[in-house]
Amino acid sequence: MSTHGKTPTLRVIVDRGRCCGYGLCAQLCPEVYKLDENGLVYVESELIPGGLEEEAREGAAACPAEALVIEAIQS
């Protein structure tokens, strides 16, 4: 956390080519991670809404295929 108490803006990078359709990300954070008709992950926006940072990190970390990467955006 920064010294100003502001949470950094995070974005998620999705590598659909790596996604194997386990769906753990969507189970842990359905507000960020969605599954298409083939069970592959997608996001409606790469920006993670405020307040969902921890859940989004947990969802990305749970991916056995390592198809999700969370990164901070420089303001």
N, CA, C and O atoms as a Tripos MOL2 file, in Angstrom:
@<TRIPOS>MOLECULE
protein
  300   299    75     0     0
PROTEIN
NO_CHARGES

@<TRIPOS>ATOM
      1 N           0.8460   -1.1650    0.0000 N.3       1 MET1
      2 CA          0.0000    0.0000    0.0000 C.3       1 MET1
      3 C           0.8990    1.2390    0.0000 C.2       1 MET1
      4 O           1.9430    1.2370    0.6520 O.2       1 MET1
      5 N           0.5200    2.2700   -0.7040 N.am      2 SER2
      6 CA          1.3350    3.4790   -0.7690 C.3       2 SER2
      7 C           1.2020    4.2760    0.5210 C.2       2 SER2
      8 O           0.3350    4.0090    1.3530 O.2       2 SER2
      9 N           2.0750    5.2530    0.6650 N.am      3 THR3
     10 CA          2.0610    6.0670    1.8750 C.3       3 THR3
     11 C           0.8330    6.9720    1.9400 C.2       3 THR3
     12 O           0.4990    7.4920    3.0040 O.2       3 THR3
     13 N           0.1630    7.1600    0.8030 N.am      4 HIS4
     14 CA         -1.0230    8.0030    0.7760 C.3       4 HIS4
     15 C          -2.2830    7.2200    1.1050 C.2       4 HIS4
     16 O          -3.3690    7.7970    1.1580 O.2       4 HIS4
     17 N          -2.1600    5.9070    1.3300 N.am      5 GLY5
     18 CA         -3.3060    5.0920    1.6710 C.3       5 GLY5
     19 C          -4.1780    4.7450    0.4790 C.2       5 GLY5
     20 O          -5.2540    4.1710    0.6470 O.2       5 GLY5
     21 N          -3.7330    5.0830   -0.7210 N.am      6 LYS6
     22 CA         -4.5100    4.8130   -1.9290 C.3       6 LYS6
     23 C          -4.1100    3.4560   -2.4920 C.2       6 LYS6
     24 O          -2.9230    3.1630   -2.6350 O.2       6 LYS6
     25 N          -5.0910    2.6380   -2.8090 N.am      7 THR7
     26 CA         -4.8250    1.3450   -3.4130 C.3       7 THR7
     27 C          -4.4900    1.5660   -4.8860 C.2       7 THR7
     28 O          -5.2030    2.2940   -5.5770 O.2       7 THR7
     29 N          -3.4200    0.9520   -5.3720 N.am      8 PRO8
     30 CA         -3.0740    1.1530   -6.7900 C.3       8 PRO8
     31 C          -4.1340    0.5300   -7.6980 C.2       8 PRO8
     32 O          -4.8060   -0.4320   -7.3280 O.2       8 PRO8
     33 N          -4.2640    1.1010   -8.8900 N.am      9 THR9
     34 CA         -5.1670    0.5370   -9.8760 C.3       9 THR9
     35 C          -4.5200   -0.7260  -10.4330 C.2       9 THR9
     36 O          -3.3490   -0.7240  -10.8130 O.2       9 THR9
     37 N          -5.2950   -1.7970  -10.4750 N.am     10 LEU10
     38 CA         -4.7800   -3.0650  -10.9680 C.3      10 LEU10
     39 C          -5.5000   -3.4500  -12.2440 C.2      10 LEU10
     40 O          -6.6610   -3.1010  -12.4560 O.2      10 LEU10
     41 N          -4.7850   -4.1770  -13.0890 N.am     11 ARG11
     42 CA         -5.4240   -4.7440  -14.2660 C.3      11 ARG11
     43 C          -5.0500   -6.2100  -14.3580 C.2      11 ARG11
     44 O          -4.0310   -6.6470  -13.8250 O.2      11 ARG11
     45 N          -5.8850   -6.9470  -15.0360 N.am     12 VAL12
     46 CA         -5.6350   -8.3730  -15.2210 C.3      12 VAL12
     47 C          -5.3220   -8.6190  -16.6910 C.2      12 VAL12
     48 O          -5.9920   -8.1010  -17.5840 O.2      12 VAL12
     49 N          -4.2990   -9.4130  -16.9150 N.am     13 ILE13
     50 CA         -3.9390   -9.8290  -18.2620 C.3      13 ILE13
     51 C          -4.3590  -11.2890  -18.3950 C.2      13 ILE13
     52 O          -3.9410  -12.1360  -17.6050 O.2      13 ILE13
     53 N          -5.1790  -11.5770  -19.3890 N.am     14 VAL14
     54 CA         -5.7110  -12.9230  -19.5970 C.3      14 VAL14
     55 C          -5.0360  -13.5450  -20.8060 C.2      14 VAL14
     56 O          -5.0490  -12.9700  -21.8950 O.2      14 VAL14
     57 N          -4.4490  -14.7130  -20.6200 N.am     15 ASP15
     58 CA         -3.8700  -15.4810  -21.7190 C.3      15 ASP15
     59 C          -4.8110  -16.6490  -21.9890 C.2      15 ASP15
     60 O          -4.6500  -17.7360  -21.4350 O.2      15 ASP15
     61 N          -5.8000  -16.4030  -22.8540 N.am     16 ARG16
     62 CA         -6.8140  -17.4250  -23.1300 C.3      16 ARG16
     63 C          -6.2100  -18.6800  -23.7500 C.2      16 ARG16
     64 O          -6.7970  -19.7580  -23.6520 O.2      16 ARG16
     65 N          -5.0660  -18.5580  -24.3770 N.am     17 GLY17
     66 CA         -4.3920  -19.7170  -24.9540 C.3      17 GLY17
     67 C          -3.9060  -20.6920  -23.8910 C.2      17 GLY17
     68 O          -3.7400  -21.8810  -24.1640 O.2      17 GLY17
     69 N          -3.6820  -20.1980  -22.6940 N.am     18 ARG18
     70 CA         -3.2360  -21.0510  -21.5810 C.3      18 ARG18
     71 C          -4.4050  -21.6110  -20.7770 C.2      18 ARG18
     72 O          -4.2610  -22.6200  -20.0870 O.2      18 ARG18
     73 N          -5.5610  -20.9570  -20.8660 N.am     19 CYS19
     74 CA         -6.7220  -21.3560  -20.0550 C.3      19 CYS19
     75 C          -7.1610  -22.7740  -20.4050 C.2      19 CYS19
     76 O          -7.3420  -23.1180  -21.5740 O.2      19 CYS19
     77 N          -7.3270  -23.5870  -19.3630 N.am     20 CYS20
     78 CA         -7.7770  -24.9740  -19.5340 C.3      20 CYS20
     79 C          -9.2110  -25.1730  -19.0670 C.2      20 CYS20
     80 O          -9.7210  -26.2940  -19.0920 O.2      20 CYS20
     81 N          -9.8620  -24.1030  -18.6430 N.am     21 GLY21
     82 CA        -11.2710  -24.1810  -18.2760 C.3      21 GLY21
     83 C         -11.5640  -24.7590  -16.9040 C.2      21 GLY21
     84 O         -12.6620  -25.2660  -16.6750 O.2      21 GLY21
     85 N         -10.6150  -24.6950  -15.9910 N.am     22 TYR22
     86 CA        -10.8760  -25.1960  -14.6410 C.3      22 TYR22
     87 C         -11.9510  -24.3690  -13.9400 C.2      22 TYR22
     88 O         -12.7460  -24.9130  -13.1730 O.2      22 TYR22
     89 N         -11.9820  -23.0570  -14.1960 N.am     23 GLY23
     90 CA        -13.0220  -22.2030  -13.6400 C.3      23 GLY23
     91 C         -12.8060  -21.7630  -12.2080 C.2      23 GLY23
     92 O         -13.6930  -21.1500  -11.6140 O.2      23 GLY23
     93 N         -11.6440  -22.0600  -11.6360 N.am     24 LEU24
     94 CA        -11.3930  -21.6620  -10.2470 C.3      24 LEU24
     95 C         -11.4180  -20.1410  -10.0940 C.2      24 LEU24
     96 O         -11.9030  -19.6250   -9.0880 O.2      24 LEU24
     97 N         -10.9020  -19.4340  -11.0800 N.am     25 CYS25
     98 CA        -10.8830  -17.9710  -11.0120 C.3      25 CYS25
     99 C         -12.3020  -17.4140  -10.8870 C.2      25 CYS25
    100 O         -12.5660  -16.5390  -10.0630 O.2      25 CYS25
    101 N         -13.2080  -17.9330  -11.7160 N.am     26 ALA26
    102 CA        -14.5910  -17.4520  -11.7090 C.3      26 ALA26
    103 C         -15.3200  -17.8550  -10.4340 C.2      26 ALA26
    104 O         -16.2250  -17.1450   -9.9930 O.2      26 ALA26
    105 N         -14.9440  -18.9740   -9.8370 N.am     27 GLN27
    106 CA        -15.5500  -19.3710   -8.5710 C.3      27 GLN27
    107 C         -15.1260  -18.4280   -7.4520 C.2      27 GLN27
    108 O         -15.9300  -18.0820   -6.5850 O.2      27 GLN27
    109 N         -13.8580  -18.0110   -7.4730 N.am     28 LEU28
    110 CA        -13.3290  -17.1610   -6.4100 C.3      28 LEU28
    111 C         -13.6780  -15.6900   -6.5960 C.2      28 LEU28
    112 O         -13.8490  -14.9670   -5.6140 O.2      28 LEU28
    113 N         -13.7860  -15.2400   -7.8400 N.am     29 CYS29
    114 CA        -14.0600  -13.8190   -8.0940 C.3      29 CYS29
    115 C         -14.9270  -13.6620   -9.3490 C.2      29 CYS29
    116 O         -14.4450  -13.2140  -10.3890 O.2      29 CYS29
    117 N         -16.2040  -14.0330   -9.2460 N.am     30 PRO30
    118 CA        -17.0820  -13.9610  -10.4200 C.3      30 PRO30
    119 C         -17.3630  -12.5380  -10.9000 C.2      30 PRO30
    120 O         -17.8270  -12.3450  -12.0230 O.2      30 PRO30
    121 N         -17.0870  -11.5450  -10.0620 N.am     31 GLU31
    122 CA        -17.2930  -10.1520  -10.4830 C.3      31 GLU31
    123 C         -16.2650   -9.7400  -11.5340 C.2      31 GLU31
    124 O         -16.5260   -8.8410  -12.3340 O.2      31 GLU31
    125 N         -15.1000  -10.3890  -11.5400 N.am     32 VAL32
    126 CA        -14.0290  -10.0460  -12.4890 C.3      32 VAL32
    127 C         -13.9120  -11.0920  -13.5910 C.2      32 VAL32
    128 O         -13.8640  -10.7540  -14.7730 O.2      32 VAL32
    129 N         -13.8650  -12.3640  -13.2000 N.am     33 TYR33
    130 CA        -13.6130  -13.4420  -14.1580 C.3      33 TYR33
    131 C         -14.9150  -14.0850  -14.6020 C.2      33 TYR33
    132 O         -15.7370  -14.4880  -13.7790 O.2      33 TYR33
    133 N         -15.0900  -14.1750  -15.8980 N.am     34 LYS34
    134 CA        -16.2720  -14.7990  -16.5000 C.3      34 LYS34
    135 C         -15.8040  -15.9850  -17.3350 C.2      34 LYS34
    136 O         -14.6470  -16.0510  -17.7490 O.2      34 LYS34
    137 N         -16.7170  -16.9150  -17.5750 N.am     35 LEU35
    138 CA        -16.4150  -18.0590  -18.4260 C.3      35 LEU35
    139 C         -17.3040  -18.0080  -19.6590 C.2      35 LEU35
    140 O         -18.5040  -17.7540  -19.5560 O.2      35 LEU35
    141 N         -16.7130  -18.2490  -20.8250 N.am     36 ASP36
    142 CA        -17.5030  -18.2510  -22.0530 C.3      36 ASP36
    143 C         -18.1890  -19.6000  -22.2380 C.2      36 ASP36
    144 O         -18.1130  -20.4640  -21.3640 O.2      36 ASP36
    145 N         -18.8540  -19.7780  -23.3690 N.am     37 GLU37
    146 CA        -19.6170  -21.0110  -23.6010 C.3      37 GLU37
    147 C         -18.7390  -22.2590  -23.6450 C.2      37 GLU37
    148 O         -19.2370  -23.3750  -23.4970 O.2      37 GLU37
    149 N         -17.4300  -22.0740  -23.8500 N.am     38 ASN38
    150 CA        -16.4920  -23.1990  -23.8510 C.3      38 ASN38
    151 C         -15.8090  -23.3830  -22.4980 C.2      38 ASN38
    152 O         -14.9530  -24.2530  -22.3410 O.2      38 ASN38
    153 N         -16.1930  -22.5590  -21.5240 N.am     39 GLY39
    154 CA        -15.6030  -22.6580  -20.1890 C.3      39 GLY39
    155 C         -14.2670  -21.9550  -20.0580 C.2      39 GLY39
    156 O         -13.5510  -22.1680  -19.0790 O.2      39 GLY39
    157 N         -13.9160  -21.1140  -21.0360 N.am     40 LEU40
    158 CA        -12.6500  -20.3860  -20.9850 C.3      40 LEU40
    159 C         -12.8630  -18.9990  -20.3910 C.2      40 LEU40
    160 O         -13.9040  -18.3720  -20.5880 O.2      40 LEU40
    161 N         -11.8620  -18.5410  -19.6660 N.am     41 VAL41
    162 CA        -11.9700  -17.2730  -18.9510 C.3      41 VAL41
    163 C         -11.9330  -16.0770  -19.9040 C.2      41 VAL41
    164 O         -11.2530  -16.0880  -20.9300 O.2      41 VAL41
    165 N         -12.6880  -15.0500  -19.5240 N.am     42 TYR42
    166 CA        -12.5890  -13.7370  -20.1570 C.3      42 TYR42
    167 C         -12.9570  -12.7080  -19.1000 C.2      42 TYR42
    168 O         -13.5150  -13.0460  -18.0570 O.2      42 TYR42
    169 N         -12.6400  -11.4530  -19.3790 N.am     43 VAL43
    170 CA        -13.0210  -10.3620  -18.4870 C.3      43 VAL43
    171 C         -13.7610   -9.3200  -19.3060 C.2      43 VAL43
    172 O         -13.4590   -9.1060  -20.4800 O.2      43 VAL43
    173 N         -14.7310   -8.6760  -18.6780 N.am     44 GLU44
    174 CA        -15.4720   -7.6100  -19.3600 C.3      44 GLU44
    175 C         -14.6370   -6.3430  -19.4300 C.2      44 GLU44
    176 O         -14.7920   -5.5370  -20.3470 O.2      44 GLU44
    177 N         -13.7480   -6.1700  -18.4530 N.am     45 SER45
    178 CA        -12.8220   -5.0380  -18.4230 C.3      45 SER45
    179 C         -11.5330   -5.5290  -17.7940 C.2      45 SER45
    180 O         -11.5610   -6.2620  -16.8060 O.2      45 SER45
    181 N         -10.4000   -5.1280  -18.3630 N.am     46 GLU46
    182 CA         -9.1300   -5.5630  -17.7690 C.3      46 GLU46
    183 C          -8.8360   -4.8320  -16.4630 C.2      46 GLU46
    184 O          -7.9780   -5.2630  -15.6920 O.2      46 GLU46
    185 N          -9.5370   -3.7350  -16.2090 N.am     47 LEU47
    186 CA         -9.3450   -3.0140  -14.9550 C.3      47 LEU47
    187 C         -10.1350   -3.6920  -13.8430 C.2      47 LEU47
    188 O         -11.3100   -4.0170  -14.0100 O.2      47 LEU47
    189 N          -9.4850   -3.8970  -12.7220 N.am     48 ILE48
    190 CA        -10.1260   -4.5520  -11.5830 C.3      48 ILE48
    191 C         -10.8270   -3.4840  -10.7450 C.2      48 ILE48
    192 O         -10.1880   -2.5290  -10.3020 O.2      48 ILE48
    193 N         -12.1270   -3.6340  -10.5260 N.am     49 PRO49
    194 CA        -12.8600   -2.6320   -9.7360 C.3      49 PRO49
    195 C         -12.3070   -2.5110   -8.3170 C.2      49 PRO49
    196 O         -11.8760   -3.4960   -7.7170 O.2      49 PRO49
    197 N         -12.3280   -1.2970   -7.7980 N.am     50 GLY50
    198 CA        -11.8940   -1.0570   -6.4280 C.3      50 GLY50
    199 C         -12.6590   -1.9270   -5.4570 C.2      50 GLY50
    200 O         -13.8700   -2.1040   -5.5860 O.2      50 GLY50
    201 N         -11.9470   -2.4720   -4.4790 N.am     51 GLY51
    202 CA        -12.5580   -3.3250   -3.4820 C.3      51 GLY51
    203 C         -12.5110   -4.8010   -3.8400 C.2      51 GLY51
    204 O         -12.7910   -5.6510   -2.9960 O.2      51 GLY51
    205 N         -12.1580   -5.1160   -5.0850 N.am     52 LEU52
    206 CA        -12.0870   -6.5190   -5.5070 C.3      52 LEU52
    207 C         -10.6510   -6.9750   -5.7490 C.2      52 LEU52
    208 O         -10.4180   -8.0540   -6.2940 O.2      52 LEU52
    209 N          -9.6990   -6.1540   -5.3450 N.am     53 GLU53
    210 CA         -8.2980   -6.4690   -5.6240 C.3      53 GLU53
    211 C          -7.8690   -7.8140   -5.0290 C.2      53 GLU53
    212 O          -7.2470   -8.6310   -5.7080 O.2      53 GLU53
    213 N          -8.2060   -8.0320   -3.7660 N.am     54 GLU54
    214 CA         -7.7710   -9.2600   -3.1000 C.3      54 GLU54
    215 C          -8.4190  -10.4980   -3.7270 C.2      54 GLU54
    216 O          -7.7500  -11.5070   -3.9500 O.2      54 GLU54
    217 N          -9.7220  -10.4170   -4.0100 N.am     55 GLU55
    218 CA        -10.4150  -11.5360   -4.6370 C.3      55 GLU55
    219 C          -9.8550  -11.8130   -6.0270 C.2      55 GLU55
    220 O          -9.6950  -12.9690   -6.4180 O.2      55 GLU55
    221 N          -9.5560  -10.7460   -6.7740 N.am     56 ALA56
    222 CA         -8.9930  -10.9210   -8.1170 C.3      56 ALA56
    223 C          -7.6210  -11.5740   -8.0500 C.2      56 ALA56
    224 O          -7.2980  -12.4300   -8.8740 O.2      56 ALA56
    225 N          -6.8090  -11.1720   -7.0720 N.am     57 ARG57
    226 CA         -5.4870  -11.7990   -6.8930 C.3      57 ARG57
    227 C          -5.6360  -13.2780   -6.5440 C.2      57 ARG57
    228 O          -4.9050  -14.1170   -7.0690 O.2      57 ARG57
    229 N          -6.5800  -13.5980   -5.6590 N.am     58 GLU58
    230 CA         -6.8050  -14.9920   -5.2680 C.3      58 GLU58
    231 C          -7.2570  -15.8230   -6.4650 C.2      58 GLU58
    232 O          -6.8100  -16.9560   -6.6450 O.2      58 GLU58
    233 N          -8.1410  -15.2590   -7.2800 N.am     59 GLY59
    234 CA         -8.6070  -15.9640   -8.4760 C.3      59 GLY59
    235 C          -7.4750  -16.2330   -9.4540 C.2      59 GLY59
    236 O          -7.3780  -17.3220  -10.0190 O.2      59 GLY59
    237 N          -6.6200  -15.2370   -9.6510 N.am     60 ALA60
    238 CA         -5.4820  -15.4100  -10.5560 C.3      60 ALA60
    239 C          -4.4990  -16.4390  -10.0000 C.2      60 ALA60
    240 O          -3.9830  -17.2760  -10.7410 O.2      60 ALA60
    241 N          -4.2460  -16.3740   -8.7010 N.am     61 ALA61
    242 CA         -3.2990  -17.2990   -8.0800 C.3      61 ALA61
    243 C          -3.8050  -18.7360   -8.1140 C.2      61 ALA61
    244 O          -3.0030  -19.6700   -8.1240 O.2      61 ALA61
    245 N          -5.1190  -18.9250   -8.1320 N.am     62 ALA62
    246 CA         -5.6980  -20.2690   -8.1290 C.3      62 ALA62
    247 C          -5.6370  -20.9500   -9.4900 C.2      62 ALA62
    248 O          -5.8800  -22.1530   -9.5900 O.2      62 ALA62
    249 N          -5.3180  -20.2020  -10.5300 N.am     63 CYS63
    250 CA         -5.3200  -20.7620  -11.8800 C.3      63 CYS63
    251 C          -4.1630  -21.7480  -12.0550 C.2      63 CYS63
    252 O          -3.0020  -21.3420  -12.0180 O.2      63 CYS63
    253 N          -4.4640  -23.0440  -12.2450 N.am     64 PRO64
    254 CA         -3.3890  -24.0250  -12.4020 C.3      64 PRO64
    255 C          -2.6220  -23.8530  -13.7070 C.2      64 PRO64
    256 O          -1.4840  -24.3090  -13.8190 O.2      64 PRO64
    257 N          -3.2310  -23.2000  -14.6950 N.am     65 ALA65
    258 CA         -2.5700  -23.0000  -15.9830 C.3      65 ALA65
    259 C          -1.7920  -21.6870  -16.0450 C.2      65 ALA65
    260 O          -1.1480  -21.3890  -17.0510 O.2      65 ALA65
    261 N          -1.8540  -20.9040  -14.9690 N.am     66 GLU66
    262 CA         -1.1850  -19.5960  -14.9070 C.3      66 GLU66
    263 C          -1.5780  -18.7080  -16.0950 C.2      66 GLU66
    264 O          -0.7300  -18.0780  -16.7260 O.2      66 GLU66
    265 N          -2.8780  -18.6760  -16.3810 N.am     67 ALA67
    266 CA         -3.3980  -17.9030  -17.5100 C.3      67 ALA67
    267 C          -3.7380  -16.4660  -17.1430 C.2      67 ALA67
    268 O          -4.1090  -15.6790  -18.0130 O.2      67 ALA67
    269 N          -3.6180  -16.1150  -15.8680 N.am     68 LEU68
    270 CA         -3.9970  -14.7780  -15.4000 C.3      68 LEU68
    271 C          -2.8460  -14.1170  -14.6790 C.2      68 LEU68
    272 O          -2.1960  -14.7230  -13.8260 O.2      68 LEU68
    273 N          -2.5990  -12.8620  -15.0310 N.am     69 VAL69
    274 CA         -1.5460  -12.0790  -14.3860 C.3      69 VAL69
    275 C          -2.1640  -10.7720  -13.9310 C.2      69 VAL69
    276 O          -2.8570  -10.1040  -14.6990 O.2      69 VAL69
    277 N          -1.9150  -10.4070  -12.6820 N.am     70 ILE70
    278 CA         -2.3820   -9.1310  -12.1360 C.3      70 ILE70
    279 C          -1.1970   -8.1870  -12.0980 C.2      70 ILE70
    280 O          -0.1200   -8.5570  -11.6300 O.2      70 ILE70
    281 N          -1.3860   -6.9630  -12.5910 N.am     71 GLU71
    282 CA         -0.3130   -5.9680  -12.5170 C.3      71 GLU71
    283 C          -0.8650   -4.6100  -12.1390 C.2      71 GLU71
    284 O          -2.0110   -4.2760  -12.4420 O.2      71 GLU71
    285 N          -0.0330   -3.8380  -11.4740 N.am     72 ALA72
    286 CA         -0.4070   -2.4720  -11.0960 C.3      72 ALA72
    287 C          -0.1940   -1.5570  -12.2990 C.2      72 ALA72
    288 O           0.7470   -1.7270  -13.0740 O.2      72 ALA72
    289 N          -1.0820   -0.5970  -12.4310 N.am     73 ILE73
    290 CA         -0.9760    0.3920  -13.4960 C.3      73 ILE73
    291 C          -0.3810    1.6500  -12.9090 C.2      73 ILE73
    292 O          -0.8320    2.1330  -11.8700 O.2      73 ILE73
    293 N           0.6260    2.1800  -13.5680 N.am     74 GLN74
    294 CA          1.2350    3.4240  -13.1210 C.3      74 GLN74
    295 C           0.3130    4.5820  -13.4630 C.2      74 GLN74
    296 O          -0.1480    4.7050  -14.5980 O.2      74 GLN74
    297 N           0.0460    5.4240  -12.4840 N.am     75 SER75
    298 CA         -0.8420    6.5790  -12.7050 C.3      75 SER75
    299 C          -0.0730    7.7260  -13.2970 C.2      75 SER75
    300 O          -0.6450    8.7850  -13.5550 O.2      75 SER75
@<TRIPOS>BOND
     1     1     2 1
     2     2     3 1
     3     3     4 2
     4     3     5 am
     5     5     6 1
     6     6     7 1
     7     7     8 2
     8     7     9 am
     9     9    10 1
    10    10    11 1
    11    11    12 2
    12    11    13 am
    13    13    14 1
    14    14    15 1
    15    15    16 2
    16    15    17 am
    17    17    18 1
    18    18    19 1
    19    19    20 2
    20    19    21 am
    21    21    22 1
    22    22    23 1
    23    23    24 2
    24    23    25 am
    25    25    26 1
    26    26    27 1
    27    27    28 2
    28    27    29 am
    29    29    30 1
    30    30    31 1
    31    31    32 2
    32    31    33 am
    33    33    34 1
    34    34    35 1
    35    35    36 2
    36    35    37 am
    37    37    38 1
    38    38    39 1
    39    39    40 2
    40    39    41 am
    41    41    42 1
    42    42    43 1
    43    43    44 2
    44    43    45 am
    45    45    46 1
    46    46    47 1
    47    47    48 2
    48    47    49 am
    49    49    50 1
    50    50    51 1
    51    51    52 2
    52    51    53 am
    53    53    54 1
    54    54    55 1
    55    55    56 2
    56    55    57 am
    57    57    58 1
    58    58    59 1
    59    59    60 2
    60    59    61 am
    61    61    62 1
    62    62    63 1
    63    63    64 2
    64    63    65 am
    65    65    66 1
    66    66    67 1
    67    67    68 2
    68    67    69 am
    69    69    70 1
    70    70    71 1
    71    71    72 2
    72    71    73 am
    73    73    74 1
    74    74    75 1
    75    75    76 2
    76    75    77 am
    77    77    78 1
    78    78    79 1
    79    79    80 2
    80    79    81 am
    81    81    82 1
    82    82    83 1
    83    83    84 2
    84    83    85 am
    85    85    86 1
    86    86    87 1
    87    87    88 2
    88    87    89 am
    89    89    90 1
    90    90    91 1
    91    91    92 2
    92    91    93 am
    93    93    94 1
    94    94    95 1
    95    95    96 2
    96    95    97 am
    97    97    98 1
    98    98    99 1
    99    99   100 2
   100    99   101 am
   101   101   102 1
   102   102   103 1
   103   103   104 2
   104   103   105 am
   105   105   106 1
   106   106   107 1
   107   107   108 2
   108   107   109 am
   109   109   110 1
   110   110   111 1
   111   111   112 2
   112   111   113 am
   113   113   114 1
   114   114   115 1
   115   115   116 2
   116   115   117 am
   117   117   118 1
   118   118   119 1
   119   119   120 2
   120   119   121 am
   121   121   122 1
   122   122   123 1
   123   123   124 2
   124   123   125 am
   125   125   126 1
   126   126   127 1
   127   127   128 2
   128   127   129 am
   129   129   130 1
   130   130   131 1
   131   131   132 2
   132   131   133 am
   133   133   134 1
   134   134   135 1
   135   135   136 2
   136   135   137 am
   137   137   138 1
   138   138   139 1
   139   139   140 2
   140   139   141 am
   141   141   142 1
   142   142   143 1
   143   143   144 2
   144   143   145 am
   145   145   146 1
   146   146   147 1
   147   147   148 2
   148   147   149 am
   149   149   150 1
   150   150   151 1
   151   151   152 2
   152   151   153 am
   153   153   154 1
   154   154   155 1
   155   155   156 2
   156   155   157 am
   157   157   158 1
   158   158   159 1
   159   159   160 2
   160   159   161 am
   161   161   162 1
   162   162   163 1
   163   163   164 2
   164   163   165 am
   165   165   166 1
   166   166   167 1
   167   167   168 2
   168   167   169 am
   169   169   170 1
   170   170   171 1
   171   171   172 2
   172   171   173 am
   173   173   174 1
   174   174   175 1
   175   175   176 2
   176   175   177 am
   177   177   178 1
   178   178   179 1
   179   179   180 2
   180   179   181 am
   181   181   182 1
   182   182   183 1
   183   183   184 2
   184   183   185 am
   185   185   186 1
   186   186   187 1
   187   187   188 2
   188   187   189 am
   189   189   190 1
   190   190   191 1
   191   191   192 2
   192   191   193 am
   193   193   194 1
   194   194   195 1
   195   195   196 2
   196   195   197 am
   197   197   198 1
   198   198   199 1
   199   199   200 2
   200   199   201 am
   201   201   202 1
   202   202   203 1
   203   203   204 2
   204   203   205 am
   205   205   206 1
   206   206   207 1
   207   207   208 2
   208   207   209 am
   209   209   210 1
   210   210   211 1
   211   211   212 2
   212   211   213 am
   213   213   214 1
   214   214   215 1
   215   215   216 2
   216   215   217 am
   217   217   218 1
   218   218   219 1
   219   219   220 2
   220   219   221 am
   221   221   222 1
   222   222   223 1
   223   223   224 2
   224   223   225 am
   225   225   226 1
   226   226   227 1
   227   227   228 2
   228   227   229 am
   229   229   230 1
   230   230   231 1
   231   231   232 2
   232   231   233 am
   233   233   234 1
   234   234   235 1
   235   235   236 2
   236   235   237 am
   237   237   238 1
   238   238   239 1
   239   239   240 2
   240   239   241 am
   241   241   242 1
   242   242   243 1
   243   243   244 2
   244   243   245 am
   245   245   246 1
   246   246   247 1
   247   247   248 2
   248   247   249 am
   249   249   250 1
   250   250   251 1
   251   251   252 2
   252   251   253 am
   253   253   254 1
   254   254   255 1
   255   255   256 2
   256   255   257 am
   257   257   258 1
   258   258   259 1
   259   259   260 2
   260   259   261 am
   261   261   262 1
   262   262   263 1
   263   263   264 2
   264   263   265 am
   265   265   266 1
   266   266   267 1
   267   267   268 2
   268   267   269 am
   269   269   270 1
   270   270   271 1
   271   271   272 2
   272   271   273 am
   273   273   274 1
   274   274   275 1
   275   275   276 2
   276   275   277 am
   277   277   278 1
   278   278   279 1
   279   279   280 2
   280   279   281 am
   281   281   282 1
   282   282   283 1
   283   283   284 2
   284   283   285 am
   285   285   286 1
   286   286   287 1
   287   287   288 2
   288   287   289 am
   289   289   290 1
   290   290   291 1
   291   291   292 2
   292   291   293 am
   293   293   294 1
   294   294   295 1
   295   295   296 2
   296   295   297 am
   297   297   298 1
   298   298   299 1
   299   299   300 2
@<TRIPOS>SUBSTRUCTURE
     1 MET1         2 RESIDUE 1 A MET
     2 SER2         6 RESIDUE 1 A SER
     3 THR3        10 RESIDUE 1 A THR
     4 HIS4        14 RESIDUE 1 A HIS
     5 GLY5        18 RESIDUE 1 A GLY
     6 LYS6        22 RESIDUE 1 A LYS
     7 THR7        26 RESIDUE 1 A THR
     8 PRO8        30 RESIDUE 1 A PRO
     9 THR9        34 RESIDUE 1 A THR
    10 LEU10       38 RESIDUE 1 A LEU
    11 ARG11       42 RESIDUE 1 A ARG
    12 VAL12       46 RESIDUE 1 A VAL
    13 ILE13       50 RESIDUE 1 A ILE
    14 VAL14       54 RESIDUE 1 A VAL
    15 ASP15       58 RESIDUE 1 A ASP
    16 ARG16       62 RESIDUE 1 A ARG
    17 GLY17       66 RESIDUE 1 A GLY
    18 ARG18       70 RESIDUE 1 A ARG
    19 CYS19       74 RESIDUE 1 A CYS
    20 CYS20       78 RESIDUE 1 A CYS
    21 GLY21       82 RESIDUE 1 A GLY
    22 TYR22       86 RESIDUE 1 A TYR
    23 GLY23       90 RESIDUE 1 A GLY
    24 LEU24       94 RESIDUE 1 A LEU
    25 CYS25       98 RESIDUE 1 A CYS
    26 ALA26      102 RESIDUE 1 A ALA
    27 GLN27      106 RESIDUE 1 A GLN
    28 LEU28      110 RESIDUE 1 A LEU
    29 CYS29      114 RESIDUE 1 A CYS
    30 PRO30      118 RESIDUE 1 A PRO
    31 GLU31      122 RESIDUE 1 A GLU
    32 VAL32      126 RESIDUE 1 A VAL
    33 TYR33      130 RESIDUE 1 A TYR
    34 LYS34      134 RESIDUE 1 A LYS
    35 LEU35      138 RESIDUE 1 A LEU
    36 ASP36      142 RESIDUE 1 A ASP
    37 GLU37      146 RESIDUE 1 A GLU
    38 ASN38      150 RESIDUE 1 A ASN
    39 GLY39      154 RESIDUE 1 A GLY
    40 LEU40      158 RESIDUE 1 A LEU
    41 VAL41      162 RESIDUE 1 A VAL
    42 TYR42      166 RESIDUE 1 A TYR
    43 VAL43      170 RESIDUE 1 A VAL
    44 GLU44      174 RESIDUE 1 A GLU
    45 SER45      178 RESIDUE 1 A SER
    46 GLU46      182 RESIDUE 1 A GLU
    47 LEU47      186 RESIDUE 1 A LEU
    48 ILE48      190 RESIDUE 1 A ILE
    49 PRO49      194 RESIDUE 1 A PRO
    50 GLY50      198 RESIDUE 1 A GLY
    51 GLY51      202 RESIDUE 1 A GLY
    52 LEU52      206 RESIDUE 1 A LEU
    53 GLU53      210 RESIDUE 1 A GLU
    54 GLU54      214 RESIDUE 1 A GLU
    55 GLU55      218 RESIDUE 1 A GLU
    56 ALA56      222 RESIDUE 1 A ALA
    57 ARG57      226 RESIDUE 1 A ARG
    58 GLU58      230 RESIDUE 1 A GLU
    59 GLY59      234 RESIDUE 1 A GLY
    60 ALA60      238 RESIDUE 1 A ALA
    61 ALA61      242 RESIDUE 1 A ALA
    62 ALA62      246 RESIDUE 1 A ALA
    63 CYS63      250 RESIDUE 1 A CYS
    64 PRO64      254 RESIDUE 1 A PRO
    65 ALA65      258 RESIDUE 1 A ALA
    66 GLU66      262 RESIDUE 1 A GLU
    67 ALA67      266 RESIDUE 1 A ALA
    68 LEU68      270 RESIDUE 1 A LEU
    69 VAL69      274 RESIDUE 1 A VAL
    70 ILE70      278 RESIDUE 1 A ILE
    71 GLU71      282 RESIDUE 1 A GLU
    72 ALA72      286 RESIDUE 1 A ALA
    73 ILE73      290 RESIDUE 1 A ILE
    74 GLN74      294 RESIDUE 1 A GLN
    75 SER75      298 RESIDUE 1 A SER
